[in-house]
Amino acid sequence: MTNIRIGQGFDVHAFGDGDHVMLGGVRVPHTRGVLAHSDGDVVLHALCDAILGALALGDIGVHFPPSDPQWKDADSRAFLRHCNGLIRDLGWQVGNADVTVICERPKVGPHAQAMREAIAADLGIELDAVSVKATTTETLGFTGRGEGIAAQAACLLVRSG
């Protein structure tokens, strides 16, 4: 039996009407919102997929299907807390989580610390086990044209006990 597992996740949402985006559980002011069934938090969606992948439990759509009206406008922090419960129930704990936001705007840097704090709190881990960073695509592709936002995440799980 292995004592570590690694998962990776990716999420993307197109921009739409609105005045903010949710990133890592933090409301970030922006000239656009995102088109999504839930709150469209690409950071937490990618991280949930990384966790679920490490646990071999499918993806976020399996656990929170967009066809289910109960998830309309849902707070993605609830998704992350659910995933954390699965981690613990199955005898694992988070070793670390690493997220990269991919966009030209909004600027992530001023909000990265708050995102790290929210993620660490929801996962019940130390702040130094959570990394949030950002990159652009140098004006290439849909993120470069300002049509949407993406995030990728990796998560290491270690056997608890």
C-alpha positions as CSV (number, residue, x, y, z in Angstrom):
1,M,0.0,0.0,0.0
2,T,1.4,3.4,-1.0
3,N,1.7,6.1,1.5
4,I,1.4,9.1,-0.9
5,R,-0.9,10.1,-3.7
6,I,-0.7,13.0,-6.1
7,G,-3.6,14.5,-8.0
8,Q,-3.9,17.3,-10.5
9,G,-6.8,19.4,-11.6
10,F,-7.7,22.0,-14.1
11,D,-10.7,24.3,-14.5
12,V,-11.7,27.1,-16.8
13,H,-14.6,29.6,-16.9
14,A,-15.6,32.1,-19.5
15,F,-16.0,35.7,-18.4
16,G,-19.5,37.2,-18.4
17,D,-21.4,40.0,-16.7
18,G,-20.4,40.9,-13.2
19,D,-18.1,43.0,-11.1
20,H,-16.0,40.3,-9.4
21,V,-14.6,36.8,-9.6
22,M,-14.3,34.3,-6.8
23,L,-10.7,33.0,-6.6
24,G,-9.5,30.6,-3.8
25,G,-12.6,31.6,-1.7
26,V,-11.8,35.3,-2.0
27,R,-14.0,37.8,-3.8
28,V,-11.7,39.6,-6.2
29,P,-13.0,42.9,-7.8
30,H,-13.0,42.7,-11.6
31,T,-14.7,44.3,-14.5
32,R,-16.3,40.9,-15.4
33,G,-17.8,37.9,-13.6
34,V,-17.7,34.3,-14.8
35,L,-20.3,32.1,-16.5
36,A,-20.8,29.2,-14.1
37,H,-23.4,27.1,-12.3
38,S,-21.8,27.6,-8.9
39,D,-19.8,30.7,-7.9
40,G,-17.3,29.7,-10.7
41,D,-14.2,29.7,-8.4
42,V,-11.6,28.1,-10.8
43,V,-9.0,27.9,-8.1
44,L,-11.1,25.8,-5.8
45,H,-12.6,23.8,-8.7
46,A,-9.1,22.8,-9.9
47,L,-8.0,22.0,-6.3
48,C,-11.1,19.8,-5.7
49,D,-10.4,18.0,-8.9
50,A,-6.8,17.5,-7.8
51,I,-7.9,16.1,-4.5
52,L,-10.6,13.9,-6.0
53,G,-8.1,12.6,-8.6
54,A,-5.6,11.7,-5.8
55,L,-8.4,9.8,-4.1
56,A,-9.5,8.2,-7.4
57,L,-13.1,9.4,-6.8
58,G,-13.8,11.0,-10.1
59,D,-14.1,14.8,-10.6
60,I,-16.0,17.7,-9.2
61,G,-18.9,17.2,-11.7
62,V,-19.5,13.7,-10.2
63,H,-19.8,15.1,-6.7
64,F,-21.5,18.4,-7.5
65,P,-23.2,18.0,-10.9
66,P,-24.1,21.3,-12.7
67,S,-27.4,19.7,-13.6
68,D,-28.4,19.6,-10.0
69,P,-30.2,22.9,-9.0
70,Q,-29.0,22.7,-5.4
71,W,-25.5,23.7,-6.6
72,K,-26.7,26.9,-8.4
73,D,-24.6,29.8,-7.2
74,A,-23.1,27.5,-4.5
75,D,-20.0,28.7,-2.5
76,S,-17.1,26.6,-3.8
77,R,-15.6,26.6,-0.3
78,A,-18.3,24.1,0.6
79,F,-17.0,21.9,-2.2
80,L,-13.5,22.1,-0.8
81,R,-14.6,21.3,2.7
82,H,-16.5,18.3,1.3
83,C,-13.4,17.1,-0.4
84,N,-11.4,17.5,2.8
85,G,-14.0,15.4,4.6
86,L,-13.4,12.6,2.0
87,I,-9.6,12.9,2.5
88,R,-10.0,12.4,6.3
89,D,-12.6,9.7,6.0
90,L,-10.4,7.6,3.7
91,G,-7.3,7.9,6.0
92,W,-5.3,10.6,4.2
93,Q,-4.2,14.1,4.9
94,V,-3.0,16.9,2.7
95,G,0.8,17.2,2.4
96,N,0.6,20.3,0.3
97,A,-1.5,22.0,-2.4
98,D,-0.2,24.1,-5.2
99,V,-2.4,26.3,-7.5
100,T,-1.6,28.4,-10.5
101,V,-4.2,30.9,-11.8
102,I,-3.9,31.6,-15.5
103,C,-5.2,35.0,-16.7
104,E,-4.2,38.4,-17.8
105,R,-6.6,40.1,-15.4
106,P,-7.6,40.4,-12.6
107,K,-4.2,40.7,-10.9
108,V,-3.9,37.8,-8.5
109,G,-0.9,38.8,-6.5
110,P,-2.6,41.3,-4.2
111,H,-5.1,38.5,-3.2
112,A,-2.8,35.5,-3.1
113,Q,-2.2,35.6,0.6
114,A,-6.0,35.8,1.4
115,M,-6.5,32.8,-1.0
116,R,-3.8,30.8,0.8
117,E,-5.4,31.6,4.1
118,A,-8.9,30.5,3.0
119,I,-7.6,27.3,1.4
120,A,-5.5,26.4,4.5
121,A,-8.5,27.0,6.8
122,D,-10.8,24.9,4.7
123,L,-8.3,22.0,4.5
124,G,-7.2,22.3,8.1
125,I,-3.5,22.6,7.2
126,E,-0.7,25.0,7.8
127,L,-0.4,28.1,5.6
128,D,3.1,27.0,4.5
129,A,1.5,23.9,2.8
130,V,-0.5,26.0,0.4
131,S,0.9,27.9,-2.6
132,V,-1.1,30.2,-4.8
133,K,0.6,31.9,-7.8
134,A,-0.4,33.3,-11.2
135,T,0.8,33.5,-14.7
136,T,-0.3,35.0,-17.9
137,T,-0.3,33.5,-21.4
138,E,1.4,36.6,-22.8
139,T,-1.8,37.7,-24.5
140,L,-2.1,34.3,-26.4
141,G,-5.3,32.2,-26.4
142,F,-8.6,32.7,-24.7
143,T,-7.0,33.9,-21.4
144,G,-4.7,36.3,-23.3
145,R,-7.7,37.8,-25.1
146,G,-9.5,38.3,-21.8
147,E,-12.3,35.8,-22.6
148,G,-11.9,33.7,-19.5
149,I,-9.8,32.5,-16.6
150,A,-8.3,29.2,-15.8
151,A,-6.5,27.4,-12.9
152,Q,-4.5,24.3,-12.5
153,A,-3.7,22.6,-9.2
154,A,-1.7,19.8,-7.7
155,C,-2.2,18.2,-4.4
156,L,-0.1,15.7,-2.4
157,L,-1.9,13.4,0.0
158,V,-0.1,11.4,2.7
159,R,-1.4,8.5,4.8
160,S,-2.5,9.8,8.1
161,G,-1.6,8.1,11.4
